[in-house]
Amino acid sequence: MHSDHRAVYQLLATGRISPAQAERLLTISNQGRETAWTLAAGAAAALTQLPSLAHLFNALAPAGLNLIHHIVQGGIQ
């Protein structure tokens, strides 16, 4: 059991919070943990795509640099 859950159950057992308050606190705790896992999974998925993103960037970079050069030189109006 997680320490935050244990603390909520302790508060409930001692009568310092109501069952409804305990339920809300446990829900909030679980949502935060789920958000963290979702972000971690998304980051892991993005990291697996880095080689293909690097390849795409290398393929598109010369065209982008030429476009920037033309814009700076006033070639595109």
DSSP file (Angstrom, degrees, kcal/mol; ACC not computed):
  #  RESIDUE AA STRUCTURE BP1 BP2  ACC     N-H-->O    O-->H-N    N-H-->O    O-->H-N    TCO  KAPPA ALPHA  PHI   PSI    X-CA   Y-CA   Z-CA
    1    1 A M              0   0    0      0, 0.0     2,-0.1     0, 0.0     0, 0.0   0.000 360.0 360.0 360.0 141.7    0.0    0.0    0.0
    2    2 A H     >  -     0   0    0      1,-0.1     4,-2.5     4,-0.0     5,-0.2  -0.407 360.0-120.6 -74.9 151.0    1.3    3.5   -0.8
    3    3 A S  H  > S+     0   0    0      1,-0.2     4,-2.3     2,-0.2     5,-0.1   0.842 112.9  53.9 -63.6 -33.6    2.1    5.8    2.0
    4    4 A D  H  > S+     0   0    0      2,-0.2     4,-1.9     1,-0.2    -1,-0.2   0.890 109.9  47.6 -69.1 -36.3   -0.4    8.4    0.9
    5    5 A H  H  > S+     0   0    0      2,-0.2     4,-2.6     1,-0.2    -2,-0.2   0.916 111.0  51.6 -65.8 -42.2   -3.2    5.8    0.9
    6    6 A R  H  X S+     0   0    0     -4,-2.5     4,-2.2     1,-0.2    -2,-0.2   0.902 108.8  51.0 -60.8 -41.5   -2.0    4.6    4.3
    7    7 A A  H  X S+     0   0    0     -4,-2.3     4,-2.4     2,-0.2    -1,-0.2   0.903 110.0  49.6 -63.9 -41.0   -2.2    8.2    5.6
    8    8 A V  H  X S+     0   0    0     -4,-1.9     4,-2.4     1,-0.2    -2,-0.2   0.927 111.6  48.3 -63.5 -44.6   -5.7    8.7    4.3
    9    9 A Y  H  X S+     0   0    0     -4,-2.6     4,-2.7     1,-0.2    -1,-0.2   0.869 110.4  52.5 -64.2 -35.2   -6.9    5.4    5.9
   10   10 A Q  H  X S+     0   0    0     -4,-2.2     4,-2.0     2,-0.2     6,-0.2   0.925 109.8  48.0 -65.5 -44.5   -5.2    6.5    9.2
   11   11 A L  H  <>S+     0   0    0     -4,-2.4     5,-2.0     1,-0.2     6,-1.0   0.898 113.7  48.1 -62.3 -39.9   -7.1    9.9    9.1
   12   12 A L  H ><5S+     0   0    0     -4,-2.4     3,-1.1     1,-0.2    -2,-0.2   0.920 110.2  51.3 -65.8 -43.9  -10.3    8.0    8.3
   13   13 A A  H 3<5S+     0   0    0     -4,-2.7    -2,-0.2     1,-0.3    -1,-0.2   0.847 110.7  48.2 -63.9 -34.6   -9.8    5.5   11.1
   14   14 A T  T 3<5S-     0   0    0     -4,-2.0    -1,-0.3    -5,-0.2    -2,-0.2   0.499 114.3-116.9 -85.7  -2.5   -9.1    8.3   13.7
   15   15 A G  T < 5S+     0   0    0     -3,-1.1    -3,-0.2    -4,-0.4    -2,-0.1   0.621  79.4 124.4  81.1  12.6  -12.3   10.1   12.6
   16   16 A R  S   <S+     0   0    0     -5,-2.0     2,-0.3    -6,-0.2    -4,-0.2   0.758  77.3  27.8 -78.1 -23.9  -10.4   13.2   11.3
   17   17 A I  S    S-     0   0    0     -6,-1.0    -2,-0.2    -9,-0.1    -1,-0.1  -0.936  84.6-115.5-132.2 158.9  -12.0   12.9    7.9
   18   18 A S     >  -     0   0    0     -2,-0.3     4,-2.5     1,-0.1     5,-0.2  -0.424  32.0-107.3 -85.6 165.1  -15.2   11.5    6.6
   19   19 A P  H  > S+     0   0    0      0, 0.0     4,-2.5     0, 0.0     5,-0.2   0.880 122.2  53.6 -58.4 -36.9  -15.5    8.5    4.3
   20   20 A A  H  > S+     0   0    0      2,-0.2     4,-2.1     1,-0.2     5,-0.1   0.911 109.4  47.4 -65.2 -41.2  -16.5   10.9    1.5
   21   21 A Q  H  > S+     0   0    0      2,-0.2     4,-2.5     1,-0.2    -1,-0.2   0.903 111.4  51.4 -65.7 -39.8  -13.4   13.0    2.0
   22   22 A A  H  X S+     0   0    0     -4,-2.5     4,-2.6     1,-0.2     5,-0.2   0.919 108.8  51.2 -61.6 -43.2  -11.2    9.8    2.1
   23   23 A E  H  X S+     0   0    0     -4,-2.5     4,-2.2     1,-0.2    -1,-0.2   0.916 110.5  48.6 -61.2 -43.3  -12.7    8.7   -1.2
   24   24 A R  H  X S+     0   0    0     -4,-2.1     4,-2.5     2,-0.2    -2,-0.2   0.922 111.9  49.2 -62.8 -44.0  -12.0   12.1   -2.8
   25   25 A L  H  X S+     0   0    0     -4,-2.5     4,-2.3     1,-0.2    -2,-0.2   0.903 111.7  48.3 -63.5 -40.8   -8.4   12.0   -1.5
   26   26 A L  H  X S+     0   0    0     -4,-2.6     4,-2.3     2,-0.2    -1,-0.2   0.885 111.1  51.0 -66.5 -37.8   -7.8    8.5   -2.8
   27   27 A T  H  X S+     0   0    0     -4,-2.2     4,-2.3    -5,-0.2    -2,-0.2   0.930 111.2  47.6 -63.8 -45.7   -9.3    9.4   -6.1
   28   28 A I  H  X S+     0   0    0     -4,-2.5     4,-2.2     1,-0.2    -2,-0.2   0.911 111.4  51.5 -61.7 -42.6   -7.0   12.4   -6.4
   29   29 A S  H  X S+     0   0    0     -4,-2.3     4,-1.8     1,-0.2    -1,-0.2   0.916 111.5  46.6 -60.8 -44.3   -4.0   10.4   -5.4
   30   30 A N  H  X S+     0   0    0     -4,-2.3     4,-2.5     1,-0.2    -1,-0.2   0.874 109.7  53.7 -67.3 -37.6   -4.7    7.7   -8.0
   31   31 A Q  H  X S+     0   0    0     -4,-2.3     4,-2.4     2,-0.2    -1,-0.2   0.908 108.4  49.8 -64.6 -41.2   -5.3   10.3  -10.8
   32   32 A G  H  X S+     0   0    0     -4,-2.2     4,-2.0     1,-0.2    -1,-0.2   0.905 112.1  47.6 -62.6 -41.0   -1.9   11.9  -10.1
   33   33 A R  H  X S+     0   0    0     -4,-1.8     4,-2.2     2,-0.2    -2,-0.2   0.897 111.5  50.5 -67.7 -40.3   -0.2    8.5  -10.2
   34   34 A E  H  X S+     0   0    0     -4,-2.5     4,-2.4     1,-0.2    -2,-0.2   0.890 109.1  52.1 -64.8 -38.9   -2.0    7.6  -13.5
   35   35 A T  H  X S+     0   0    0     -4,-2.4     4,-2.6     2,-0.2    -1,-0.2   0.917 108.7  50.2 -62.7 -43.2   -1.0   10.9  -15.0
   36   36 A A  H  X S+     0   0    0     -4,-2.0     4,-2.3     1,-0.2    -2,-0.2   0.913 111.8  47.4 -62.4 -42.6    2.7   10.3  -14.1
   37   37 A W  H  X S+     0   0    0     -4,-2.2     4,-2.5     2,-0.2    -1,-0.2   0.886 111.2  51.7 -66.0 -37.8    2.5    6.8  -15.7
   38   38 A T  H  X S+     0   0    0     -4,-2.4     4,-2.3     2,-0.2    -2,-0.2   0.923 111.1  46.9 -64.2 -44.2    0.9    8.2  -18.8
   39   39 A L  H  X S+     0   0    0     -4,-2.6     4,-2.4     2,-0.2    -2,-0.2   0.898 112.3  50.4 -64.4 -40.0    3.6   10.8  -19.2
   40   40 A A  H  X S+     0   0    0     -4,-2.3     4,-2.4     2,-0.2    -2,-0.2   0.913 110.9  48.5 -64.6 -42.1    6.3    8.2  -18.6
   41   41 A A  H  X S+     0   0    0     -4,-2.5     4,-2.4     2,-0.2    -2,-0.2   0.902 111.7  50.0 -65.2 -40.1    4.8    5.9  -21.2
   42   42 A G  H  X S+     0   0    0     -4,-2.3     4,-2.3     2,-0.2    -2,-0.2   0.903 110.9  48.9 -64.0 -41.3    4.5    8.8  -23.7
   43   43 A A  H  X S+     0   0    0     -4,-2.4     4,-2.3     2,-0.2    -2,-0.2   0.907 111.2  50.0 -64.9 -41.4    8.1    9.8  -23.1
   44   44 A A  H  X S+     0   0    0     -4,-2.4     4,-1.4     1,-0.2    -2,-0.2   0.907 111.0  49.2 -63.3 -41.4    9.3    6.2  -23.6
   45   45 A A  H  X S+     0   0    0     -4,-2.4     4,-0.7     1,-0.2    -1,-0.2   0.899 111.0  50.0 -64.7 -40.1    7.3    5.9  -26.8
   46   46 A A  H >< S+     0   0    0     -4,-2.3     3,-1.0     1,-0.2     4,-0.4   0.890 106.7  55.4 -65.6 -38.8    8.8    9.2  -28.1
   47   47 A L  H >< S+     0   0    0     -4,-2.3     3,-1.0     1,-0.3    -1,-0.2   0.834 101.8  56.9 -64.5 -31.3   12.3    8.0  -27.3
   48   48 A T  H 3< S+     0   0    0     -4,-1.4    -1,-0.3     1,-0.2     4,-0.2   0.725 106.0  52.1 -71.2 -18.6   11.8    4.9  -29.4
   49   49 A Q  T <X S+     0   0    0     -3,-1.0     4,-2.3    -4,-0.7    -1,-0.2   0.458  79.6  99.1 -94.6  -2.2   11.1    7.2  -32.4
   50   50 A L  H <> S+     0   0    0     -3,-1.0     4,-2.8    -4,-0.4     5,-0.2   0.885  78.5  53.3 -56.4 -44.3   14.2    9.3  -32.1
   51   51 A P  H  > S+     0   0    0      0, 0.0     4,-2.1     0, 0.0    -1,-0.2   0.925 112.9  43.5 -60.0 -41.9   16.2    7.5  -34.8
   52   52 A S  H  > S+     0   0    0     -4,-0.2     4,-2.2    -3,-0.2    -2,-0.2   0.861 114.0  50.9 -72.3 -32.7   13.4    8.0  -37.3
   53   53 A L  H  X S+     0   0    0     -4,-2.3     4,-2.7     2,-0.2    -1,-0.2   0.889 109.7  50.6 -68.1 -37.7   12.8   11.6  -36.3
   54   54 A A  H  X S+     0   0    0     -4,-2.8     4,-2.5    -5,-0.2    -2,-0.2   0.909 110.3  49.9 -64.6 -40.9   16.6   12.3  -36.6
   55   55 A H  H  X S+     0   0    0     -4,-2.1     4,-1.9    -5,-0.2    -2,-0.2   0.921 111.7  48.3 -62.6 -43.9   16.5   10.7  -40.1
   56   56 A L  H  X S+     0   0    0     -4,-2.2     4,-2.1     2,-0.2    -2,-0.2   0.920 111.6  49.8 -62.5 -44.5   13.5   12.9  -41.1
   57   57 A F  H  X S+     0   0    0     -4,-2.7     4,-2.4     1,-0.2    -2,-0.2   0.925 110.1  50.2 -60.9 -44.7   15.2   16.0  -39.7
   58   58 A N  H  < S+     0   0    0     -4,-2.5    -1,-0.2     1,-0.2    -2,-0.2   0.850 111.8  48.9 -63.2 -33.5   18.4   15.3  -41.6
   59   59 A A  H  < S+     0   0    0     -4,-1.9     4,-0.4    -5,-0.2    -1,-0.2   0.859 119.5  37.0 -73.2 -35.1   16.4   14.8  -44.8
   60   60 A L  H  X S+     0   0    0     -4,-2.1     4,-2.1    -5,-0.1    -2,-0.2   0.691  96.6  82.1 -91.5 -19.5   14.4   18.0  -44.4
   61   61 A A  H  X S+     0   0    0     -4,-2.4     4,-2.9     1,-0.2     5,-0.2   0.891  87.8  52.4 -58.2 -46.2   17.1   20.3  -42.9
   62   62 A P  H  > S+     0   0    0      0, 0.0     4,-2.3     0, 0.0    -1,-0.2   0.919 111.5  46.9 -59.6 -41.7   18.8   21.3  -46.2
   63   63 A A  H  > S+     0   0    0     -4,-0.4     4,-2.2     1,-0.2    -2,-0.2   0.908 113.5  49.2 -64.7 -40.3   15.5   22.4  -47.8
   64   64 A G  H  X S+     0   0    0     -4,-2.1     4,-2.3     2,-0.2    -1,-0.2   0.897 110.4  50.0 -65.3 -40.7   14.6   24.3  -44.6
   65   65 A L  H  X S+     0   0    0     -4,-2.9     4,-2.3     2,-0.2    -1,-0.2   0.893 109.9  50.9 -65.9 -38.8   18.0   26.0  -44.6
   66   66 A N  H  X S+     0   0    0     -4,-2.3     4,-2.3    -5,-0.2    -2,-0.2   0.909 110.0  50.4 -63.4 -41.1   17.7   27.0  -48.2
   67   67 A L  H  X S+     0   0    0     -4,-2.2     4,-2.2     2,-0.2    -2,-0.2   0.923 110.8  48.4 -62.2 -44.9   14.3   28.5  -47.5
   68   68 A I  H  X S+     0   0    0     -4,-2.3     4,-2.6     1,-0.2    -1,-0.2   0.907 109.9  53.1 -62.4 -41.2   15.6   30.5  -44.6
   69   69 A H  H  X S+     0   0    0     -4,-2.3     4,-2.2     1,-0.2    -2,-0.2   0.921 110.0  47.4 -60.1 -44.8   18.5   31.7  -46.7
   70   70 A H  H  X>S+     0   0    0     -4,-2.3     5,-2.9     2,-0.2     6,-0.7   0.880 112.1  50.0 -65.0 -38.6   16.1   32.9  -49.4
   71   71 A I  H ><5S+     0   0    0     -4,-2.2     3,-0.8     3,-0.2    -2,-0.2   0.924 112.1  47.0 -65.9 -43.9   13.9   34.7  -46.8
   72   72 A V  H 3<5S+     0   0    0     -4,-2.6    -2,-0.2     1,-0.2    -1,-0.2   0.877 112.7  49.8 -65.3 -37.2   16.9   36.4  -45.3
   73   73 A Q  H 3<5S-     0   0    0     -4,-2.2    -1,-0.2    -5,-0.2    -2,-0.2   0.536 116.6-114.3 -79.6  -6.5   18.2   37.4  -48.7
   74   74 A G  T <<5S+     0   0    0     -3,-0.8    -3,-0.2    -4,-0.6    -2,-0.1   0.679  76.1 132.0  83.2  17.0   14.8   38.8  -49.7
   75   75 A G      < +     0   0    0     -5,-2.9     2,-0.5    -6,-0.2    -4,-0.2   0.719  61.7  57.8 -75.9 -22.0   14.2   36.3  -52.4
   76   76 A I              0   0    0     -6,-0.7    -2,-0.1     1,-0.1    -1,-0.1  -0.940 360.0 360.0-113.0 128.8   10.7   35.4  -51.2
   77   77 A Q              0   0    0     -2,-0.5    -1,-0.1     0, 0.0    -2,-0.0   0.400 360.0 360.0-120.6 360.0    8.1   38.1  -51.0
